Amino acid sequence: MDKIILYTKYRNGVDVMLINDVLFVKGSSGFYFDDQKAIKSGAVADGFTYKGEPLTPGFSRIRQGGEAVSIMLFLENGEIAVGDCVAVQYSGVDGRDPVFLADNFLRVLEEEIKPKLVGYNLLSFKEAAWYFDNLTDKQGKKYHTALRYGLTQALLDAVAKINHSTMAEVIAKEYGLKLLLNPVPLFAQSGDDRYTNADKMILKRVDVLPHGLFNHPSKIGAEGKDLTEYALWLKQRVKVLGDPDYLPIFHFDVYGTLGIVFSDNLDQVAEYLARLEERVYPHLLRVEGPVDLGSKERQIEGLRYLQEKLYSLGSKVVVVADEWCNNLADIKEFVDARAGLMVQIKSPDLGGVNDIIDAVLYAKGNGIGAYLGGSCNETDISAKVSVHVGLATGPDQLLVKPGMGVDEGLTIMRNEMLRTLAILKKNKSLIQKKVG
């Protein structure tokens, strides 16, 4: 496991493993694109969708079907590597790239990116990922994060296949990391079906739960009353359904709505969170995106103040940064300012898998919790890649994805993790036998 051998052809004194061909295939992602601005502005639910006109550029309706593009790399050794281009559910807001509609990007992939892929000599993931992640279009702008995400997934899969190894081993080798051979805590999200899906999470012993999707002030209630009631129900439900030794962490994503409920009075938000922490004890409490202050600079200052205020109240609530914390540079700014004690590394928003790896390592190296997240709107392929990134880098928690049904995403990610851990332990045992 400490040694990776590149299975390449040797030509004129140089190792060679070329990409022979590439295919791009339009497909579906695991959820939907939602116009967050319209929803926060009071869009009325209509069954599974919403009534009204979209407010975010690029949306044709408030909720529309999620899309993906699979990138398939045909290697000269006969292997086929795959990565999926996907974007987050709430695209086009808080500094994120626009909604990712496959038909808008297939031509770009065929005409601008494919010629750079075919014939590329693929010897190192880190080197290839840096190159393709930093490509620019005809206007000199980096490509949409979804394209860079899918490209670098495929490159990682390709290098793993070339080496007859797992993707986790490739990352560990190229970044000088030690594989700890322990599972990463999984964090599931409920969607709006927050009661039934919480039951599913408890029965399957999810480590961190439930997200809750508190994305409108009406779901929080006056002075946070409804969120408190739900949190108390969840605590009791764990007692009723959970095993005696099961004590999951509670993590609620409130999409800035506590700021709306408390008129962006950060002292009042902190006091509410401290009270909520007392009510859910002995469960640890993490609250994601308690406020959305409208810009990255204000968000950093606000979350920093909020976390310090909680500390002064004797509270151990962990504020989790999400909104305005999109790419690697953003994450470093939030970490350096200690704007919260955990950052969500929302995988599709960073683009390159290489940046995702760097973001996890940067947060951990600076004493801030690393939440390797993403979106319900991803695919099985991108979810499995996240598992390998998690096993190599050791974040504090790993989002269960894709979809909002709990079971499907949990099956994909937990089983991929357990299978990979079994392989890694077997490989380690074989290496130790050879050394002995």
Secondary structure, 3 states (H helix, E strand, C coil): CCCCCCCCEEECCEEECEEEEEEEEEEEEEEEEECHHHHHCCCCEECCEECCCCCCCCCCCCEEEEEEEEEEEEECCCCEEEEEECCCCCCCCCCCCCCCCHHHCHHHHHHHHHHHHCCCECCCHHHHHHHHHCCECCCCCECCHHHHHHHHHHHHHHHHHHHCCCHHHHHHHHHCCCCCCCCCCEECCCCCCCCHHHHHHHHCCCCEEEECCCCCHHHHCHHHHHHHHHHHHHHHHHHHHCCCCCCCEEEEECCCHHHHHCCCCHHHHHHHHHHHHHHHCCCCEEEECCECCCCHHHHHHHHHHHHHHHHHCCCCCEEEECCCCCCHHHHHHHHHHCCCCEEEECHHHHCCHHHHHHHHHHHHHCCCEEEECCCCCCCHHHHHHHHHHHHHHCCCEEECCCCCCCHHHHHHHHHHHHHHHHHHHHHHHHHHHHHC
